[in-house]
């Protein structure tokens, strides 16, 4: 059986991303892994961000697992939803976990940032698309016209 990994950032769009990934999984008769990354470090290098202290990491992982579990509870009829949380750089960890698991497809969302925002923050989805060895479905966060 194939596995679809749905990588979520726990933003307000995550529910839509998960719903889209689960619809695809139903069509493919695939199991699903809800995946999220606890980012370690100081973000984009601004000192105001401060480091994530080691003592905070286990609590943050539990918090993320609980959030993913709450998403899973929204689909009580789906028995084949797993949860995975990793730590590190989101784009690198997402690719590493997808490549080292049974995932045959990766589902990610994109904020659709442009200009300065894109240059400063980069695009995790773009990086994942360029470096993934498995197919990637990208779901736009902004589904309105622009």
DSSP file (Angstrom, degrees, kcal/mol; ACC not computed):
  #  RESIDUE AA STRUCTURE BP1 BP2  ACC     N-H-->O    O-->H-N    N-H-->O    O-->H-N    TCO  KAPPA ALPHA  PHI   PSI    X-CA   Y-CA   Z-CA
    1    1 A X              0   0    0      0, 0.0    29,-0.1     0, 0.0     2,-0.1   0.000 360.0 360.0 360.0 138.8    0.0    0.0    0.0
    2    2 A X        -     0   0    0     26,-0.3    29,-2.2    27,-0.3     2,-0.4  -0.405 360.0-142.7 -82.2 162.7    1.3    3.5   -0.8
    3    3 A X  E     -ab  31 103A   0     99,-0.8   101,-3.0    27,-0.2   102,-1.1  -0.990   2.9-153.1-130.1 133.4    1.6    6.2    1.7
    4    4 A X  E     -ab  32 105A   0     27,-2.8    29,-2.5    -2,-0.4     2,-0.6  -0.928  10.8-151.0-105.4 125.9    0.9    9.9    1.2
    5    5 A X  E     -ab  33 106A   0    100,-2.5   102,-3.1    -2,-0.5     2,-0.7  -0.865   6.0-161.8 -97.2 124.0    2.8   12.3    3.5
    6    6 A X  E     -ab  34 107A   0     27,-3.0    29,-3.0    -2,-0.6     2,-0.7  -0.921   7.0-156.6-107.0 111.2    1.0   15.5    4.2
    7    7 A X  E     -a   35   0A   0    100,-2.6   102,-0.4    -2,-0.7     2,-0.3  -0.790  16.9-177.6 -93.5 116.1    3.4   18.2    5.5
    8    8 A X        -     0   0    0     27,-3.0    29,-0.4    -2,-0.7    60,-0.0  -0.859  30.2-158.5-117.6 149.2    1.6   20.8    7.5
    9    9 A X        -     0   0    0     -2,-0.3     3,-0.1    27,-0.1    -1,-0.1   0.304  47.7-115.6-103.6   6.4    2.9   24.0    9.2
   10   10 A X        +     0   0    0      1,-0.2     2,-0.0     2,-0.0    -2,-0.0   0.698  68.2 142.2  66.2  22.3   -0.1   24.2   11.6
   11   11 A X  S >  S-     0   0    0      1,-0.1     3,-1.5     3,-0.0     4,-0.3  -0.234  73.9 -90.4 -79.0 178.5   -1.3   27.4   10.1
   12   12 A X  T 3  S+     0   0    0      1,-0.3     3,-0.4     2,-0.1     4,-0.3   0.707 127.5  59.3 -64.4 -18.7   -5.0   28.2    9.6
   13   13 A X  T >> S+     0   0    0      1,-0.2     4,-2.1     2,-0.1     3,-0.5   0.589  78.0  91.4 -84.2 -11.8   -4.7   26.6    6.1
   14   14 A X  H <> S+     0   0    0     -3,-1.5     4,-2.8     1,-0.2     5,-0.2   0.850  80.2  57.2 -56.5 -38.6   -3.6   23.2    7.4
   15   15 A X  H 3> S+     0   0    0     -3,-0.4     4,-2.5    -4,-0.3    -1,-0.2   0.919 108.8  46.1 -60.0 -43.8   -7.1   21.9    7.7
   16   16 A X  H <> S+     0   0    0     -3,-0.5     4,-2.3    -4,-0.3    -1,-0.2   0.904 112.6  50.7 -64.9 -41.2   -7.7   22.6    4.0
   17   17 A X  H  X S+     0   0    0     -4,-2.1     4,-2.4     2,-0.2    -2,-0.2   0.918 111.8  47.2 -62.0 -44.3   -4.4   21.0    3.1
   18   18 A X  H  X S+     0   0    0     -4,-2.8     4,-2.7     2,-0.2     5,-0.2   0.919 110.5  52.0 -64.6 -43.9   -5.2   17.9    5.1
   19   19 A X  H  X S+     0   0    0     -4,-2.5     4,-2.2    -5,-0.2    -2,-0.2   0.920 110.9  48.1 -58.7 -44.0   -8.6   17.6    3.6
   20   20 A X  H  X S+     0   0    0     -4,-2.3     4,-1.9     1,-0.2    -1,-0.2   0.924 112.7  48.2 -63.2 -44.9   -7.1   17.8    0.1
   21   21 A X  H  X S+     0   0    0     -4,-2.4     4,-2.3     1,-0.2    -2,-0.2   0.879 111.2  50.3 -63.4 -38.5   -4.5   15.2    0.9
   22   22 A X  H  X S+     0   0    0     -4,-2.7     4,-2.4     2,-0.2    -1,-0.2   0.868 107.1  54.0 -69.6 -35.8   -7.1   12.8    2.4
   23   23 A X  H  X S+     0   0    0     -4,-2.2     4,-1.7    -5,-0.2    -1,-0.2   0.918 110.9  46.7 -61.4 -42.4   -9.3   13.1   -0.7
   24   24 A X  H  X S+     0   0    0     -4,-1.9     4,-1.9     1,-0.2    -2,-0.2   0.915 110.2  53.0 -63.8 -43.3   -6.3   12.1   -2.8
   25   25 A X  H  X>S+     0   0    0     -4,-2.3     5,-2.5     1,-0.2     4,-0.9   0.888 106.2  53.5 -61.0 -39.6   -5.5    9.2   -0.4
   26   26 A X  H ><5S+     0   0    0     -4,-2.4     3,-0.6     1,-0.2    -1,-0.2   0.922 109.7  47.8 -60.3 -43.3   -9.1    8.0   -0.7
   27   27 A X  H 3<5S+     0   0    0     -4,-1.7    -1,-0.2     1,-0.2    -2,-0.2   0.821 118.3  40.7 -67.3 -30.5   -8.8    7.9   -4.5
   28   28 A X  H 3<5S-     0   0    0     -4,-1.9   -26,-0.3    -5,-0.1    -1,-0.2   0.461 105.4-125.6 -94.9  -2.6   -5.4    6.1   -4.4
   29   29 A X  T <<5 +     0   0    0     -4,-0.9     2,-0.3    -3,-0.6   -27,-0.3   0.932  61.7 150.5  53.5  47.6   -6.4    3.8   -1.5
   30   30 A X      < -     0   0    0     -5,-2.5   -27,-0.2    -8,-0.1    -1,-0.2  -0.765  48.9-121.6-111.4 152.7   -3.4    5.1    0.3
   31   31 A X  E     -a    3   0A   0    -29,-2.2   -27,-2.8    -2,-0.3     2,-0.4  -0.449  31.5-134.7 -81.2 167.1   -2.5    5.5    4.0
   32   32 A X  E     -ac   4  81A   0     48,-2.9    50,-3.3   -29,-0.2     2,-0.5  -0.965  14.1-161.4-130.7 141.1   -1.6    9.0    5.2
   33   33 A X  E     -ac   5  82A   0    -29,-2.5   -27,-3.0    -2,-0.4     2,-0.6  -0.984  13.8-149.6-118.0 119.0    1.1   10.4    7.5
   34   34 A X  E     -ac   6  83A   0     48,-3.2    50,-2.6    -2,-0.5     2,-0.4  -0.794  27.2-172.0 -83.8 123.6    0.4   13.9    8.9
   35   35 A X  E     +ac   7  84A   0    -29,-3.0   -27,-3.0    -2,-0.6     2,-0.3  -0.939  16.1 166.8-126.6 138.8    3.8   15.4    9.3
   36   36 A X  E     - c   0  85A   0     48,-1.6    50,-2.1    -2,-0.4     2,-0.4  -0.983  22.6-136.8-146.5 157.6    5.1   18.6   10.9
   37   37 A X  E     - c   0  86A   0    -29,-0.4     2,-0.8    -2,-0.3    50,-0.2  -0.952   6.8-144.5-119.9 131.6    8.5   20.0   11.8
   38   38 A X  E     - c   0  87A   0     48,-3.2    50,-2.1    -2,-0.4     2,-0.3  -0.858  32.0-135.5 -88.5 112.1    9.5   21.8   15.0
   39   39 A X        -     0   0    0     -2,-0.8     2,-0.5    48,-0.2    50,-0.2  -0.536  17.0-158.1 -77.1 130.2   12.0   24.3   13.7
   40   40 A X        +     0   0    0     48,-0.5     2,-0.3    -2,-0.3    11,-0.1  -0.912  51.8  40.8-108.9 133.0   15.2   24.6   15.8
   41   41 A X  S    S-     0   0    0     -2,-0.5    11,-0.2     1,-0.1     3,-0.1  -0.890 100.9 -56.1 131.0-161.2   17.3   27.7   15.5
   42   42 A X    >>  -     0   0    0      1,-0.3     3,-0.9    -2,-0.3     4,-0.5  -0.004  65.4-125.4-112.3  29.4   16.7   31.4   15.3
   43   43 A X  T 34 S-     0   0    0      1,-0.2    -1,-0.3     2,-0.2    -3,-0.0  -0.493  83.6  -3.0  71.6-123.9   14.5   31.6   12.2
   44   44 A X  T 34 S-     0   0    0     -2,-0.3    -1,-0.2    -3,-0.1     3,-0.1   0.135 111.4 -88.3 -95.5  21.4   15.9   33.9    9.6
   45   45 A X  T <4 S+     0   0    0     -3,-0.9     2,-0.4     1,-0.3    -2,-0.2   0.513  80.3 141.2  92.9   4.5   18.8   35.1   11.6
   46   46 A X    >X  -     0   0    0     -4,-0.5     3,-1.7     1,-0.1     4,-0.6  -0.682  51.8-138.0 -81.6 132.0   17.3   38.0   13.4
   47   47 A X  G >4 S+     0   0    0     -2,-0.4     3,-0.5     1,-0.3    -1,-0.1   0.756  98.9  69.1 -62.3 -23.2   18.5   38.2   17.0
   48   48 A X  G 34 S+     0   0    0      1,-0.2    -1,-0.3     2,-0.1    -2,-0.0   0.785  89.8  64.6 -65.0 -25.2   15.0   39.0   18.3
   49   49 A X  G <4 S-     0   0    0     -3,-1.7    -1,-0.2    -7,-0.3    -2,-0.2   0.882  89.2-164.4 -66.6 -38.3   13.9   35.4   17.4
   50   50 A X    <<  -     0   0    0     -4,-0.6    -9,-0.1    -3,-0.5    -5,-0.1   0.346  26.5 -71.7  67.1 154.2   16.2   33.8   19.9
   51   51 A X        -     0   0    0     -9,-0.1     2,-0.7    -4,-0.1    -9,-0.1  -0.367  42.0-112.7 -76.2 158.3   17.1   30.2   20.0
   52   52 A X        -     0   0    0    -11,-0.2     2,-0.1    -2,-0.1    -1,-0.1  -0.846  39.3-132.2 -86.9 118.3   14.8   27.3   20.9
   53   53 A X    >>  -     0   0    0     -2,-0.7     3,-1.8     1,-0.1     4,-0.9  -0.432  13.5-117.5 -75.8 148.2   16.2   26.0   24.1
   54   54 A X  H >> S+     0   0    0      1,-0.3     3,-0.8     2,-0.2     4,-0.7   0.853 114.3  57.9 -52.9 -40.0   16.7   22.3   24.5
   55   55 A X  H 3> S+     0   0    0      1,-0.2     4,-0.6     2,-0.2    -1,-0.3   0.769 104.8  52.8 -63.3 -24.3   14.2   22.2   27.4
   56   56 A X  H <> S+     0   0    0     -3,-1.8     4,-2.3     1,-0.2    -1,-0.2   0.720  92.2  74.7 -83.0 -21.9   11.5   23.7   25.2
   57   57 A X  H <X S+     0   0    0     -4,-0.9     4,-2.7    -3,-0.8     5,-0.2   0.926  93.5  47.6 -64.9 -49.5   11.9   21.1   22.4
   58   58 A X  H  X S+     0   0    0     -4,-0.7     4,-2.2     1,-0.2    -1,-0.2   0.904 114.6  48.0 -60.1 -38.7   10.1   18.1   24.0
   59   59 A X  H  X S+     0   0    0     -4,-0.6     4,-2.2     2,-0.2    -1,-0.2   0.906 112.2  49.1 -66.2 -40.1    7.2   20.3   25.1
   60   60 A X  H  X S+     0   0    0     -4,-2.3     4,-2.4     2,-0.2    -2,-0.2   0.892 109.4  52.0 -66.7 -39.2    6.9   21.8   21.6
   61   61 A X  H  X S+     0   0    0     -4,-2.7     4,-2.7     2,-0.2    -2,-0.2   0.931 110.1  48.7 -61.5 -45.4    7.0   18.3   20.0
   62   62 A X  H  X S+     0   0    0     -4,-2.2     4,-2.4     1,-0.2    -2,-0.2   0.906 110.5  51.8 -60.9 -41.2    4.2   17.2   22.3
   63   63 A X  H  X S+     0   0    0     -4,-2.2     4,-2.1     2,-0.2    -1,-0.2   0.916 111.6  46.0 -60.9 -44.1    2.2   20.3   21.4
   64   64 A X  H  X S+     0   0    0     -4,-2.4     4,-2.6     2,-0.2     5,-0.2   0.909 111.2  52.2 -67.0 -41.9    2.6   19.7   17.7
   65   65 A X  H  X S+     0   0    0     -4,-2.7     4,-2.5     1,-0.2    -2,-0.2   0.901 109.4  50.6 -59.8 -40.4    1.7   16.0   18.1
   66   66 A X  H  X S+     0   0    0     -4,-2.4     4,-2.1     2,-0.2    -1,-0.2   0.896 109.8  49.9 -64.9 -40.3   -1.5   17.1   20.0
   67   67 A X  H  X S+     0   0    0     -4,-2.1     4,-1.7     2,-0.2    -2,-0.2   0.923 112.1  47.3 -64.4 -43.2   -2.4   19.5   17.2
   68   68 A X  H  X S+     0   0    0     -4,-2.6     4,-2.4     1,-0.2    -2,-0.2   0.895 110.0  53.7 -64.2 -39.0   -1.9   16.8   14.6
   69   69 A X  H  X S+     0   0    0     -4,-2.5     4,-2.3     1,-0.2    -1,-0.2   0.884 105.1  54.2 -61.9 -38.6   -4.0   14.4   16.7
   70   70 A X  H  X S+     0   0    0     -4,-2.1     4,-0.7     2,-0.2    -1,-0.2   0.881 108.5  49.2 -65.0 -36.1   -6.8   17.0   16.8
   71   71 A X  H >< S+     0   0    0     -4,-1.7     3,-1.1     1,-0.2     4,-0.2   0.928 110.1  51.4 -64.2 -43.6   -6.7   17.1   13.0
   72   72 A X  H >< S+     0   0    0     -4,-2.4     3,-1.9     1,-0.3    -2,-0.2   0.878 102.5  59.9 -61.6 -37.2   -6.8   13.3   12.9
   73   73 A X  H >< S+     0   0    0     -4,-2.3     3,-0.5     1,-0.3    -1,-0.3   0.727  91.1  69.5 -64.5 -21.2   -9.9   13.3   15.2
   74   74 A X  T << S+     0   0    0     -3,-1.1    -1,-0.3    -4,-0.7     2,-0.2   0.604 101.3  48.7 -70.3 -10.0  -11.7   15.3   12.6
   75   75 A X  T X   +     0   0    0     -3,-1.9     3,-1.8    -4,-0.2    -1,-0.3  -0.553  63.5 160.1-128.4  65.9  -11.7   12.2   10.4
   76   76 A X  T <  S+     0   0    0     -3,-0.5    -1,-0.1     1,-0.3    -2,-0.1   0.730  73.0  61.1 -65.1 -20.9  -12.9    9.3   12.7
   77   77 A X  T 3  S+     0   0    0     -3,-0.1     2,-0.7     1,-0.1    -1,-0.3   0.582  88.0  83.8 -80.7  -8.6  -13.9    7.1    9.7
   78   78 A X    <   +     0   0    0     -3,-1.8     3,-0.3    -6,-0.2    -3,-0.1  -0.853  50.3 174.3-100.0 113.4  -10.3    7.1    8.5
   79   79 A X        +     0   0    0     -2,-0.7     2,-0.2     1,-0.2    -1,-0.1   0.613  67.2  68.7 -91.5 -14.3   -8.3    4.4   10.3
   80   80 A X        +     0   0    0    -50,-0.1   -48,-2.9     2,-0.0     2,-0.6  -0.234  65.5 119.1-107.2  45.0   -5.0    4.8    8.3
   81   81 A X  E     -c   32   0A   0     -3,-0.3     2,-0.2    -2,-0.2   -48,-0.2  -0.947  39.8-173.1-111.4 118.6   -3.8    8.2    9.4
   82   82 A X  E     -c   33   0A   0    -50,-3.3   -48,-3.2    -2,-0.6     2,-0.4  -0.666  13.7-138.2-103.8 162.6   -0.4    8.3   11.2
   83   83 A X  E     +c   34   0A   0     -2,-0.2     2,-0.4   -50,-0.2   -48,-0.2  -0.972  20.3 175.9-124.4 136.8    1.3   11.2   12.9
   84   84 A X  E     -c   35   0A   0    -50,-2.6   -48,-1.6    -2,-0.4     2,-0.4  -0.991   6.2-173.7-141.9 133.1    5.0   12.1   12.7
   85   85 A X  E     +c   36   0A   0     -2,-0.4     2,-0.3   -50,-0.2   -48,-0.2  -0.990   9.0 178.0-126.3 135.6    6.8   15.1   14.1
   86   86 A X  E     -c   37   0A   0    -50,-2.1   -48,-3.2    -2,-0.4     2,-0.3  -0.799  19.7-130.6-127.3 169.2   10.5   15.9   13.5
   87   87 A X  E     +c   38   0A   0     -2,-0.3     2,-0.3   -50,-0.2   -48,-0.2  -0.925  59.5  48.7-122.4 150.5   12.9   18.6   14.5
   88   88 A X  S    S-     0   0    0    -50,-2.1   -48,-0.5    -2,-0.3     2,-0.5  -0.940  97.7  -4.4 131.0-150.7   15.2   20.8   12.4
   89   89 A X     >  -     0   0    0     -2,-0.3     4,-3.1   -50,-0.2     5,-0.4  -0.717  63.6-137.1 -83.0 124.1   14.9   22.7    9.2
   90   90 A X  H  > S+     0   0    0     -2,-0.5     4,-2.3     1,-0.2     5,-0.2   0.874  98.8  43.7 -54.5 -45.4   11.3   22.2    7.7
   91   91 A X  H  > S+     0   0    0      2,-0.2     4,-1.9     1,-0.2    -1,-0.2   0.917 118.4  43.7 -70.1 -40.2   12.3   21.8    4.1
   92   92 A X  H  > S+     0   0    0      2,-0.2     4,-2.6     1,-0.2    -2,-0.2   0.922 116.3  46.5 -69.2 -43.6   15.2   19.5    4.8
   93   93 A X  H  X S+     0   0    0     -4,-3.1     4,-2.8     2,-0.2     5,-0.3   0.889 110.1  54.0 -66.4 -39.1   13.4   17.4    7.3
   94   94 A X  H  X S+     0   0    0     -4,-2.3     4,-2.4    -5,-0.4     5,-0.2   0.948 112.9  42.9 -60.4 -48.2   10.3   17.1    5.1
   95   95 A X  H  X S+     0   0    0     -4,-1.9     4,-2.8    -5,-0.2     5,-0.2   0.927 114.3  50.3 -63.9 -44.6   12.4   15.8    2.3
   96   96 A X  H  X S+     0   0    0     -4,-2.6     4,-1.9     1,-0.2    -2,-0.2   0.932 113.9  44.1 -61.4 -45.9   14.4   13.5    4.5
   97   97 A X  H  X S+     0   0    0     -4,-2.8     4,-0.6     2,-0.2     6,-0.3   0.903 114.6  49.5 -67.3 -40.1   11.4   11.9    6.1
   98   98 A X  H >< S+     0   0    0     -4,-2.4     3,-0.7    -5,-0.3     5,-0.4   0.917 114.4  44.8 -64.0 -42.5    9.5   11.6    2.8
   99   99 A X  H 3< S+     0   0    0     -4,-2.8    -1,-0.2     1,-0.2    -2,-0.2   0.808 115.4  47.2 -72.0 -29.6   12.5    9.9    1.2
  100  100 A X  H 3< S+     0   0    0     -4,-1.9    -1,-0.2    -5,-0.2    -2,-0.2   0.396 108.6  62.9 -94.6   3.4   13.2    7.6    4.1
  101  101 A X  S << S-     0   0    0     -3,-0.7    -3,-0.0    -4,-0.6   -98,-0.0  -0.375 101.3 -91.9-110.7-167.9    9.6    6.5    4.6
  102  102 A X  S    S+     0   0    0     -2,-0.1   -99,-0.8  -100,-0.0    -4,-0.1   0.263  73.7 141.1 -88.9  12.0    7.2    4.6    2.4
  103  103 A X  E     +b    3   0A   0     -5,-0.4   -99,-0.2    -6,-0.3     3,-0.1  -0.312  28.1 177.7 -62.0 131.1    5.8    7.8    1.0
  104  104 A X  E    S+     0   0A   0   -101,-3.0    31,-0.6     1,-0.3     2,-0.3   0.480  73.5  23.4-106.6  -9.4    5.0    7.6   -2.6
  105  105 A X  E     -bd   4 135A   0   -102,-1.1  -100,-2.5    29,-0.1     2,-0.4  -0.983  66.4-148.1-154.8 147.4    3.7   11.2   -2.8
  106  106 A X  E     -bd   5 136A   0     29,-2.3    31,-3.0    -2,-0.3     2,-0.5  -0.964   7.9-158.5-119.2 133.4    4.2   14.4   -0.7
  107  107 A X  E     +bd   6 137A   0   -102,-3.1  -100,-2.6    -2,-0.4     2,-0.3  -0.962  22.1 164.1-114.3 123.1    1.4   17.0   -0.2
  108  108 A X  E     - d   0 138A   0     29,-2.5    31,-2.9    -2,-0.5     2,-0.3  -0.889  27.3-131.3-132.3 162.8    2.6   20.5    0.7
  109  109 A X  E     - d   0 139A   0   -102,-0.4     2,-0.4    -2,-0.3    31,-0.2  -0.795  12.7-150.3-111.2 158.5    1.0   24.0    0.8
  110  110 A X  E     - d   0 140A   0     29,-1.7    31,-3.0    -2,-0.3    32,-0.5  -0.995  12.7-152.1-130.9 136.9    2.4   27.2   -0.5
  111  111 A X        -     0   0    0     -2,-0.4    -1,-0.1    29,-0.2    31,-0.1   0.699  35.7-133.1 -76.3 -19.7    1.8   30.7    0.8
  112  112 A X        +     0   0    0      1,-0.2     6,-0.1    29,-0.1     2,-0.1   0.829  38.7 174.8  71.8  31.6    2.4   32.1   -2.7
  113  113 A X        -     0   0    0      9,-0.1     2,-0.3     4,-0.1    -1,-0.2  -0.385   5.8-173.7 -69.2 149.6    4.7   34.9   -1.4
  114  114 A X    >>  +     0   0    0     -2,-0.1     3,-0.9     4,-0.0     4,-0.9  -0.839  41.9   6.0-133.6 173.1    6.3   37.1   -4.0
  115  115 A X  H 3> S-     0   0    0     -2,-0.3     4,-2.1     1,-0.2     5,-0.1  -0.211 125.0  -3.0  59.8-135.0    8.9   39.8   -4.1
  116  116 A X  H 3> S+     0   0    0      1,-0.2     4,-2.9     2,-0.2     5,-0.3   0.871 132.8  56.2 -63.0 -40.8   10.7   40.8   -0.9
  117  117 A X  H <> S+     0   0    0     -3,-0.9     4,-2.7     1,-0.2     5,-0.4   0.923 109.6  46.8 -57.0 -44.0    8.8   38.3    1.2
  118  118 A X  H  X S+     0   0    0     -4,-0.9     4,-2.0     1,-0.2    -1,-0.2   0.902 113.2  48.7 -65.7 -40.7    9.8   35.5   -1.1
  119  119 A X  H  < S+     0   0    0     -4,-2.1    -2,-0.2     2,-0.2    -1,-0.2   0.912 118.2  39.4 -66.4 -41.9   13.5   36.6   -1.1
  120  120 A X  H  < S+     0   0    0     -4,-2.9    -2,-0.2     1,-0.2    -1,-0.2   0.906 128.9  29.0 -75.3 -42.0   13.7   37.0    2.7
  121  121 A X  H  < S-     0   0    0     -4,-2.7    -3,-0.2    -5,-0.3    -2,-0.2   0.664  94.7-151.7 -95.6 -18.2   11.7   33.9    3.7
  122  122 A X     <  -     0   0    0     -4,-2.0     2,-0.5    -5,-0.4    -1,-0.2  -0.154  27.0 -83.2  70.9-175.7   12.4   31.7    0.8
  123  123 A X     >  -     0   0    0      1,-0.1     4,-2.3    -4,-0.1     5,-0.2  -0.921  29.4-170.7-133.7 108.5    9.9   29.1   -0.3
  124  124 A X  H  > S+     0   0    0     -2,-0.5     4,-2.7     1,-0.2     5,-0.2   0.920  93.0  51.8 -61.1 -42.5    9.8   25.7    1.4
  125  125 A X  H  > S+     0   0    0      1,-0.2     4,-2.7     2,-0.2    -1,-0.2   0.925 109.4  49.1 -61.3 -44.2    7.4   24.4   -1.2
  126  126 A X  H  > S+     0   0    0      2,-0.2     4,-2.2     1,-0.2    -1,-0.2   0.927 112.5  47.7 -61.7 -44.8    9.7   25.5   -4.1
  127  127 A X  H  X S+     0   0    0     -4,-2.3     4,-1.7     1,-0.2    -1,-0.2   0.925 112.4  49.7 -60.7 -45.1   12.7   23.9   -2.5
  128  128 A X  H  X S+     0   0    0     -4,-2.7     4,-1.8     1,-0.2    -2,-0.2   0.915 110.0  50.6 -62.3 -43.6   10.8   20.7   -1.8
  129  129 A X  H  < S+     0   0    0     -4,-2.7    -1,-0.2     1,-0.2    -2,-0.2   0.921 112.2  47.5 -59.6 -44.0    9.6   20.5   -5.5
  130  130 A X  H  < S+     0   0    0     -4,-2.2    -1,-0.2     1,-0.2    -2,-0.2   0.795 122.7  32.2 -68.8 -28.9   13.1   21.0   -6.8
  131  131 A X  H  < S+     0   0    0     -4,-1.7    -1,-0.2    -5,-0.2    -2,-0.2   0.481  88.1 114.0-111.9  -3.7   14.7   18.4   -4.6
  132  132 A X     <  -     0   0    0     -4,-1.8     4,-0.1    -5,-0.2   -37,-0.0  -0.423  46.6-161.5 -73.3 143.5   12.1   15.8   -4.1
  133  133 A X  S    S+     0   0    0    -38,-0.1     2,-0.3    -2,-0.1    -1,-0.1   0.369  78.6  57.4-100.4   1.1   12.6   12.3   -5.5
  134  134 A X  S    S-     0   0    0      1,-0.1   -29,-0.1   -28,-0.0   -30,-0.1  -0.882 103.6 -80.1-124.7 160.5    8.9   11.5   -5.2
  135  135 A X  E     -d  105   0A   0    -31,-0.6   -29,-2.3    -2,-0.3     2,-0.4  -0.266  43.9-152.8 -60.1 145.9    5.9   13.4   -6.8
  136  136 A X  E     -d  106   0A   0    -31,-0.2     2,-0.6    -4,-0.1   -29,-0.2  -0.986   7.6-157.2-125.4 127.3    4.7   16.5   -4.9
  137  137 A X  E     -d  107   0A   0    -31,-3.0   -29,-2.5    -2,-0.4     2,-0.6  -0.925  14.2-157.6-100.3 122.8    1.2   17.9   -4.9
  138  138 A X  E     -d  108   0A   0     -2,-0.6     2,-0.6   -31,-0.2   -29,-0.2  -0.900   3.7-163.4-105.5 122.7    1.3   21.6   -4.1
  139  139 A X  E     -d  109   0A   0    -31,-2.9   -29,-1.7    -2,-0.6     2,-0.2  -0.918  20.9-127.7-105.6 121.4   -1.9   23.1   -2.7
  140  140 A X  E     -d  110   0A   0     -2,-0.6   -29,-0.2   -31,-0.2     3,-0.1  -0.476   6.1-151.3 -71.5 135.8   -2.1   26.9   -2.8
  141  141 A X  S    S+     0   0    0    -31,-3.0     2,-1.0     1,-0.2   -30,-0.2   0.900  91.5  57.3 -68.5 -41.5   -3.0   28.6    0.5
  142  142 A X        +     0   0    0    -32,-0.5    -1,-0.2     1,-0.2    -2,-0.1  -0.795  62.8 169.0 -94.5 101.1   -4.5   31.5   -1.4
  143  143 A X        +     0   0    0     -2,-1.0    -1,-0.2    -3,-0.1     2,-0.1   0.369  47.8  94.1 -97.2   5.2   -7.2   29.9   -3.5
  144  144 A X  S    S-     0   0    0      1,-0.1     2,-0.1    -3,-0.0    -2,-0.0  -0.347  90.3 -79.3 -84.5 174.1   -8.8   33.2   -4.5
  145  145 A X              0   0    0      1,-0.1    -1,-0.1    -2,-0.1    -2,-0.1  -0.466 360.0 360.0 -73.2 146.9   -8.0   35.1   -7.6
  146  146 A X              0   0    0     -2,-0.1    -1,-0.1    -3,-0.1    -3,-0.0   0.301 360.0 360.0-143.3 360.0   -4.9   37.3   -7.6
